[in-house]
Amino acid sequence: MTVELPPKPDAETGEPRPPRAPGYRNEGWRRQPFRSGKVPTGPSPVLEWTYSTRATSWGYAATAVIVLVGFLFLRSGMDWLGTWQLWVFVVAVGVLFWFMPRGDRMSAGADWVDAGRHGSVRTYDLVSIDIRGTVGSHQLILRDRDGGTIDHDLNDFRENPFLWDLVFNGIRHSLAGGAEITPEAHRVLQIGEVGIGPP
């Protein structure tokens, strides 16, 4: 059975935009302002982007503090509440996580995606697609014909649904061109929903 693929967008205009990729669930998403210092550039115009913000830092700090406090309650019950040294430690962990560098940034053009320090690939020239990790922390690993590689959190790709649409369209075309995909990547990326059979 031959699958009809959506067209590849024009490198300059990004038109026609690819159809919505499976797996998008971020209904409250809003596009971030374009900030040249935070958005990686590529071989053609940047069409979509996403990057970490101060809100991301607050989220990481709050999560770290909640996990640590929960651990202390499980380990010592209420006894630790009167120990000021542990409170200083909790606050220090929160501050540390707030100040940790959040270099996560990603941009995509019609036929490429760049994840900053996590690598870049030509999305229509992929030779392998893999997924590692567990639910909630899947790492998407893409390799292209020229040796480019990305190894990055799948959630970050999906943070901007239009960026994910561009990347996913390239994945579909690459699969039709003979790229290899692992069974786990086939399942997690819901490739079967777009008519490409099992690996």
Residue, then its C-alpha position, 0 to 999 in steps of 0.5 A: m500500500t502506498v501512503e500519500l505524503p503531505p508536501k514538503p513546505d517551501a524553505e522560504t515561506g514554510e507553505p504549505r504547513p504540514p498537517r497536525a502530528p499525532g500526540y499533541r496535547n498542549e492545548g494552552w500553548r502560546r507562541q513565544p516571542f522571537r528572541s534572536g539570542k535564544v533561537p538557533t539559526g539554520p540553513s533556511p529561515v526559522l519557521e518555529w521555535t521554543y526556548s526555556t524561560r524564567a517560568t521554567s526555572w521557577g517550575y524546576a525549583a518548585t518541583a525540586v523543593i516539593v520532592l525534597v520536602g516529600f522525601l524528608f516527610l517520608r524519612s523523618g515524619m514531622d521531626w525534621l521541621g524543627t531542624w533549621q539546617l534542613w530548612v537551609f538545605v531545602v532553600a539552597v536546593g530550590v535556589l540551585f535549581w532556579f539558577m541552573p542553566r536552562g539552555d534548552r532551545m530549539s528551532a525548525g525550518a522547513d527541512w531542519v531542526d536545531a536543538g542547540r547543544h543537543g544537536s541538529v539534523r536535516t529532517y527529510d534526510l534521516v537514516s534512523i529514528d529511535i526512542r529511549g527512556t520511559v513514559g514522561s521522559h522519552q528521548l527522541i534520537l534522530r540521525d541524518r545522512d550527513g552524520g547530524t544527530i539530535d538526542h533530546d527530550l520528546n516533550d521539548f519537540r512537542e512544546n511548540p505544536f507547529l515545530w513538531d508538525l514540521v519535524f514529524n512531516g520530515i520523519r514521515h518522508s524519511l521513513a518513506g525514503g527508507a529510514e530505519i525506526t525502532p519498534e518503540a519509536h514507531r509506537v511512541l510517535q504513533i506512526g501507525e496513525v498516519g498510515i506508515g506500517p509497522p517497522 
